[in-house]
Amino acid sequence: MELKKKDMELLSYLYHSGRESINKIAKECKFSREQVNYKLRKFREAGLIKGFVTLFNYPSLGYNLWATLLIKARETPNLSKIKNIINTSEIIGYYDYYISFVAKNETDLKETIHEILKENGGLILEYKLIKPYFTEMYPLKFIENKRTFNFLENFEKQNLTKQDIKILSLLEKNARIKIIDLASKLNISSELALYKLRNLHKKKIILGTKVDFDITKLGFYYSMISIDLFHFSKELEEKIKSFVKSSKFVNSLILSFENPRVMIQVFNKTQEELLSTISKIKKLFGENLKKFDLMFLEQEKEINTLPDLD
């Protein structure tokens, strides 16, 4: 599937404005209403747009830790009962699965890991825990937009009413639910439902609504580069951040206090693009590079963007 410049502009607008009406999308992107409907239908039928996902601010919900598990397993682990997993992906490499989850604190993090291990008995042979102190994503580079998104910004926990929690739950199931349907399920007026929704945005409990893209439909492939270092300085950290933002093919960056100190997700269409990115990364770290692992990822799968709020 090939995208024209106007298609890219539409997808870029949709990424954080997925709840807007067709009329407003058409106005902002300078399309007719019919063109927007046609293009959205075309993108869905082609599989480029898998759906719309609500972005929740995890620290405001009391979840201050974001962690990743790399798992080596005999077969596919059962993760359906683990409430705080955000996404997962199969890996081709030393490890077999990549799992991201949130936790309220260190105790909650350990309990989540124990739950994963208990649920899967002897299936898991080995795992590696990564606790980032910096996580940044650049999910729109494939449409030539360099917008960034940081998962670990500092926000205070917000108090939620039972209605607030129900609204979040409904938005997790259907990010584009209509206000009239939201009001009906809450048994309140549309005006009050809209007020409550806007208030959740105002408090930054809801960060927005993004498109869930499958960029493999455009011929791109994901890889994850895991990097162990001998030494790590503030100067080197700034060089890494500058490099990944300027790189055409870097999709996300994770920095940790323990090895692997750096994890970089890249996307590419050709082997030459991947090799060129790898060469630049190795040159950036030079003799400070201790260990370098390349993992090939499947398209990330959303499991549950809203953690347990009970």
BELVEN-V110115 format. One record per pair of residues at least 6 apart in sequence whose ideal C-beta (glycine too) atoms are under 8 Angstrom apart, sorted by the first residue. I is the first residue (numbers start at 1). J is the second residue. D is the distance in whole Angstrom. If there is no record, write none. Layout:
BEGIN
((I;J;D) (I;J;D))
END
This chain:
BEGIN
((1;46;5) (1;48;6) (1;217;5) (1;218;6) (2;218;8) (3;11;7) (3;143;7) (3;218;7) (6;29;8) (6;31;8) (7;39;7) (7;143;8) (8;143;4) (8;144;6) (8;145;7) (9;29;6) (10;25;8) (10;29;5) (10;31;7) (10;36;7) (10;39;6) (11;43;8) (11;140;8) (11;143;5) (11;211;7) (11;213;8) (12;140;6) (12;143;6) (12;145;5) (12;147;8) (13;25;7) (13;28;6) (13;29;5) (14;25;7) (14;211;5) (15;139;7) (15;140;6) (15;145;8) (15;147;8) (15;210;5) (15;211;5) (16;147;8) (16;208;4) (16;209;7) (16;210;6) (17;24;8) (17;25;7) (17;28;8) (17;208;8) (17;209;7) (18;52;4) (18;175;6) (18;176;6) (18;208;8) (18;209;4) (18;210;6) (18;211;6) (19;52;8) (19;175;7) (19;176;6) (19;209;5) (20;28;8) (22;33;5) (22;36;5) (22;37;6) (23;33;6) (25;31;8) (25;36;5) (26;32;6) (26;33;5) (26;35;7) (26;36;5) (29;36;7) (31;39;7) (40;49;7) (43;49;4) (46;217;6) (47;214;5) (47;217;5) (48;213;6) (48;214;6) (48;215;8) (48;217;5) (48;218;7) (49;211;6) (49;212;7) (49;213;7) (49;214;8) (50;212;4) (50;213;7) (50;214;5) (51;175;7) (51;211;8) (51;212;5) (52;175;4) (52;176;5) (52;209;6) (52;210;7) (52;211;6) (52;212;7) (53;175;6) (53;209;7) (53;210;5) (53;211;8) (53;212;5) (53;302;6) (53;305;6) (54;168;8) (54;171;4) (54;172;6) (54;175;4) (54;206;6) (54;208;8) (54;209;6) (54;305;6) (54;306;8) (55;206;7) (55;207;4) (55;208;5) (55;209;7) (55;210;6) (55;305;7) (56;168;7) (56;172;8) (56;205;7) (56;206;6) (56;207;7) (56;305;6) (56;306;6) (57;153;8) (57;155;6) (57;204;5) (57;205;6) (57;206;7) (57;207;5) (58;64;8) (58;66;7) (58;102;5) (58;151;7) (58;307;7) (59;152;8) (59;153;7) (59;154;7) (59;155;4) (59;156;8) (59;157;7) (60;155;5) (60;156;7) (60;157;6) (60;158;5) (60;203;7) (60;204;6) (60;205;5) (61;157;7) (61;158;7) (61;160;8) (61;205;7) (61;307;7) (61;309;6) (62;104;5) (62;157;5) (63;84;7) (63;102;4) (63;103;6) (63;104;6) (63;307;6) (64;103;8) (64;104;7) (64;105;7) (65;102;7) (65;103;4) (65;104;7) (65;105;7) (65;106;7) (65;108;8) (65;109;5) (65;131;7) (66;100;7) (66;101;8) (66;102;6) (66;131;8) (66;132;6) (66;135;6) (66;151;5) (66;152;6) (67;100;7) (67;101;6) (67;102;8) (67;103;6) (67;109;6) (67;112;8) (67;129;6) (67;130;7) (67;131;5) (67;132;8) (68;98;7) (68;99;7) (68;100;5) (68;101;8) (68;129;8) (68;130;4) (68;132;7) (68;254;7) (68;263;8) (69;97;8) (69;98;8) (69;99;4) (69;101;7) (69;113;7) (69;116;7) (69;127;5) (69;128;7) (69;129;6) (69;130;8) (70;91;7) (70;95;4) (70;97;7) (70;98;6) (70;99;8) (70;127;6) (70;128;4) (70;130;7) (70;226;8) (71;77;6) (71;95;6) (71;96;6) (71;97;4) (71;98;8) (71;99;7) (71;124;6) (71;126;7) (71;127;5) (72;94;7) (72;95;5) (72;96;6) (72;124;7) (72;125;5) (72;126;4) (72;127;7) (73;96;5) (73;97;6) (73;120;7) (73;123;5) (73;124;5) (73;125;6) (74;122;7) (74;123;5) (74;125;7) (75;123;6) (76;90;8) (76;97;8) (77;97;6) (77;116;7) (77;119;8) (77;120;5) (77;123;6) (77;124;6) (78;119;6) (78;120;6) (79;85;6) (79;88;6) (79;99;7) (79;116;7) (79;119;8) (79;303;7) (80;303;8) (81;115;8) (81;119;6) (82;101;7) (82;112;7) (82;115;6) (82;116;6) (82;119;7) (83;304;7) (83;307;6) (83;308;4) (84;101;5) (84;102;5) (84;103;6) (84;108;8) (84;112;6) (84;304;8) (84;307;4) (84;308;6) (85;99;6) (85;100;7) (85;101;5) (85;303;5) (85;304;6) (86;100;5) (86;101;6) (86;102;6) (86;302;8) (86;303;7) (86;304;7) (86;305;6) (86;307;8) (87;99;8) (87;100;5) (87;300;5) (87;301;6) (87;302;6) (87;303;6) (88;97;6) (88;98;7) (88;99;5) (88;100;7) (88;300;7) (88;301;6) (88;303;6) (89;97;7) (89;98;5) (89;222;8) (89;297;5) (89;298;5) (89;299;7) (89;300;5) (89;301;6) (90;96;7) (90;97;6) (90;98;8) (90;297;7) (90;298;5) (91;97;6) (91;98;5) (91;224;7) (91;295;5) (91;296;7) (91;297;6) (91;298;8) (92;295;7) (92;296;4) (92;297;8) (93;293;7) (93;294;7) (93;295;4) (93;296;7) (94;293;6) (94;295;8) (95;126;8) (95;128;7) (95;295;7) (98;224;7) (98;295;8) (98;297;6) (99;116;8) (101;112;6) (102;307;5) (103;109;4) (103;112;6) (109;131;8) (113;127;8) (113;129;7) (116;124;8) (117;124;6) (117;127;8) (128;260;8) (130;254;7) (130;256;5) (130;258;8) (130;260;7) (130;263;7) (131;256;6) (131;257;7) (131;258;7) (132;152;7) (132;254;5) (132;255;6) (132;256;5) (133;152;7) (133;255;6) (133;256;7) (133;257;6) (134;150;8) (134;152;6) (134;253;7) (134;254;7) (134;255;4) (135;150;7) (135;151;5) (135;152;5) (135;252;7) (135;253;7) (135;254;5) (135;255;8) (136;148;6) (136;149;7) (136;150;5) (136;151;8) (136;241;8) (136;244;8) (136;252;7) (136;253;5) (137;148;7) (137;149;5) (137;150;8) (137;151;7) (137;251;7) (137;252;4) (138;146;6) (138;147;7) (138;148;6) (138;149;8) (138;244;7) (138;245;7) (138;250;6) (138;251;6) (138;252;7) (139;147;8) (139;149;7) (139;210;8) (139;213;8) (139;251;7) (139;252;8) (140;146;7) (140;147;5) (141;248;7) (141;249;7) (141;250;7) (141;251;7) (141;267;8) (142;213;8) (142;215;5) (142;218;7) (142;220;6) (142;267;6) (146;245;7) (148;245;7) (155;204;6) (158;203;5) (158;205;6) (160;168;8) (160;205;8) (160;309;7) (163;186;6) (163;188;8) (163;196;7) (164;196;7) (164;200;7) (164;205;8) (165;309;5) (166;185;8) (166;186;6) (167;182;7) (167;186;7) (167;193;8) (167;196;6) (167;197;7) (167;200;7) (168;200;7) (168;205;7) (168;206;7) (168;306;6) (168;309;7) (169;306;7) (170;177;6) (170;182;6) (170;185;6) (171;177;7) (171;206;7) (172;304;7) (172;305;6) (172;306;4) (175;209;5) (176;209;7) (179;190;5) (179;193;5) (179;194;5) (179;197;7) (180;190;5) (182;193;5) (182;197;7) (183;189;6) (183;190;4) (183;192;7) (183;193;4) (186;193;6) (188;196;8) (197;206;8) (200;206;5) (212;302;6) (214;299;6) (215;267;6) (215;299;8) (216;299;6) (219;269;5) (220;267;5) (220;268;7) (220;269;6) (221;267;7) (221;268;6) (221;269;7) (221;274;8) (221;296;7) (222;251;7) (222;265;6) (222;266;8) (222;267;6) (222;296;7) (222;297;4) (222;298;7) (222;299;7) (222;300;8) (223;265;7) (223;266;5) (223;267;8) (223;268;7) (223;274;6) (223;294;6) (223;295;7) (223;296;5) (223;297;6) (224;263;6) (224;264;7) (224;265;5) (224;266;8) (224;294;8) (224;295;5) (224;296;8) (224;297;6) (225;262;8) (225;263;7) (225;264;5) (225;265;8) (225;266;7) (225;278;7) (225;281;6) (225;292;7) (225;293;7) (225;294;6) (225;295;8) (226;260;4) (226;262;8) (226;263;5) (226;291;8) (226;292;8) (226;293;4) (226;294;8) (226;295;7) (227;260;6) (227;261;6) (227;262;4) (227;263;7) (227;264;7) (227;281;7) (227;285;7) (227;289;7) (227;291;7) (227;292;6) (227;293;8) (228;259;4) (228;260;5) (228;261;7) (228;289;8) (228;290;4) (228;291;4) (228;292;8) (229;236;8) (229;259;7) (229;261;5) (229;262;7) (229;285;7) (229;288;5) (229;289;7) (229;290;6) (230;287;8) (230;288;5) (230;289;8) (230;290;5) (231;288;6) (232;261;5) (236;285;8) (236;288;7) (237;255;7) (239;284;6) (240;253;7) (240;255;7) (240;262;6) (240;284;7) (241;253;7) (243;250;8) (243;280;7) (243;281;8) (243;284;6) (244;250;4) (244;253;5) (244;264;6) (247;266;8) (247;277;7) (247;280;7) (249;266;5) (249;267;6) (249;268;5) (249;273;6) (249;274;8) (249;277;5) (250;264;6) (250;265;7) (250;266;6) (250;277;7) (251;265;4) (251;266;6) (251;267;5) (252;264;7) (252;265;4) (253;262;7) (253;263;8) (253;264;6) (253;265;8) (254;262;7) (254;263;4) (254;264;8) (255;261;7) (255;262;6) (256;262;8) (256;263;8) (259;290;7) (259;291;7) (260;291;8) (260;293;8) (264;281;7) (265;297;7) (266;274;7) (266;277;5) (268;274;4) (268;277;7) (278;294;7) (282;289;6) (282;292;7))
END
